[in-house]
Amino acid sequence: MLLDDYIYFKIDKKKHIALIAHDGKKKELAEWAERNKDILKNHFLCGTGTTARLISEKTGLPVKGYNSGPLGGDQQIGSRIVEGNIDFVVFLWDPLESQPHDPDVKALLRIAVVYDIPIANNLATADFLLASKYMEEEYNRKVDNFNKNMMSRIQKFAESDNK
């Protein structure tokens, strides 16, 4: 496994979906979840703070709530991605409004890309993801083998140090 270029992680049929929205996008995400609750009811849902509560109230679906984004919720979701407990993210962020926790938002977006997690940042992408054939079947994510990458860097450093 240490010598492989990639590591594969299986996303099961039942997805673990994180739902996140900035203040100006919360209503939009809750309405989207209501329109799609027949699909979403077959998956495990979680979200940050008020967003999780609003979606649960609007849809009647269970949504595990984490802290609000500015209080570490984005980081909690990011850590669940690293642990392998989030398969899919819908994060409606507001590109026209500055956020006090912008570094946390960027960290979450970065970790989703690092771990090859499907992430929708607008409703069109969320709709396309929900309509994907992969919502009904398993899927193998392909993640760079960072252990191999680090070992390669250490070896190159040691070789250059010996010259």
ChimeraX attribute file (.defattr): number of C-alpha atoms within 10 A of each C-alpha:
attribute: neighborCount
match mode: 1-to-1
recipient: residues
	/A:1	9
	/A:2	12
	/A:3	10
	/A:4	11
	/A:5	14
	/A:6	16
	/A:7	14
	/A:8	13
	/A:9	15
	/A:10	12
	/A:11	21
	/A:12	16
	/A:13	14
	/A:14	16
	/A:15	21
	/A:16	22
	/A:17	21
	/A:18	27
	/A:19	26
	/A:20	29
	/A:21	25
	/A:22	20
	/A:23	15
	/A:24	13
	/A:25	16
	/A:26	21
	/A:27	16
	/A:28	15
	/A:29	24
	/A:30	23
	/A:31	15
	/A:32	16
	/A:33	20
	/A:34	19
	/A:35	12
	/A:36	14
	/A:37	17
	/A:38	12
	/A:39	14
	/A:40	20
	/A:41	15
	/A:42	15
	/A:43	18
	/A:44	17
	/A:45	23
	/A:46	24
	/A:47	30
	/A:48	27
	/A:49	21
	/A:50	19
	/A:51	27
	/A:52	26
	/A:53	19
	/A:54	18
	/A:55	27
	/A:56	21
	/A:57	14
	/A:58	14
	/A:59	20
	/A:60	12
	/A:61	21
	/A:62	16
	/A:63	22
	/A:64	16
	/A:65	19
	/A:66	21
	/A:67	18
	/A:68	20
	/A:69	25
	/A:70	16
	/A:71	14
	/A:72	16
	/A:73	21
	/A:74	28
	/A:75	21
	/A:76	18
	/A:77	26
	/A:78	23
	/A:79	15
	/A:80	15
	/A:81	23
	/A:82	14
	/A:83	9
	/A:84	15
	/A:85	16
	/A:86	23
	/A:87	25
	/A:88	22
	/A:89	25
	/A:90	21
	/A:91	25
	/A:92	22
	/A:93	19
	/A:94	15
	/A:95	9
	/A:96	7
	/A:97	10
	/A:98	8
	/A:99	16
	/A:100	10
	/A:101	13
	/A:102	12
	/A:103	11
	/A:104	19
	/A:105	19
	/A:106	12
	/A:107	14
	/A:108	22
	/A:109	18
	/A:110	13
	/A:111	17
	/A:112	21
	/A:113	13
	/A:114	15
	/A:115	17
	/A:116	19
	/A:117	20
	/A:118	17
	/A:119	20
	/A:120	19
	/A:121	17
	/A:122	16
	/A:123	15
	/A:124	9
	/A:125	14
	/A:126	21
	/A:127	13
	/A:128	11
	/A:129	17
	/A:130	14
	/A:131	12
	/A:132	11
	/A:133	11
	/A:134	15
	/A:135	19
	/A:136	15
	/A:137	12
	/A:138	14
	/A:139	16
	/A:140	13
	/A:141	16
	/A:142	16
	/A:143	16
	/A:144	15
	/A:145	16
	/A:146	15
	/A:147	15
	/A:148	16
	/A:149	14
	/A:150	11
	/A:151	13
	/A:152	12
	/A:153	12
	/A:154	12
	/A:155	12
	/A:156	12
	/A:157	11
	/A:158	11
	/A:159	10
	/A:160	9
	/A:161	8
	/A:162	7
	/A:163	5
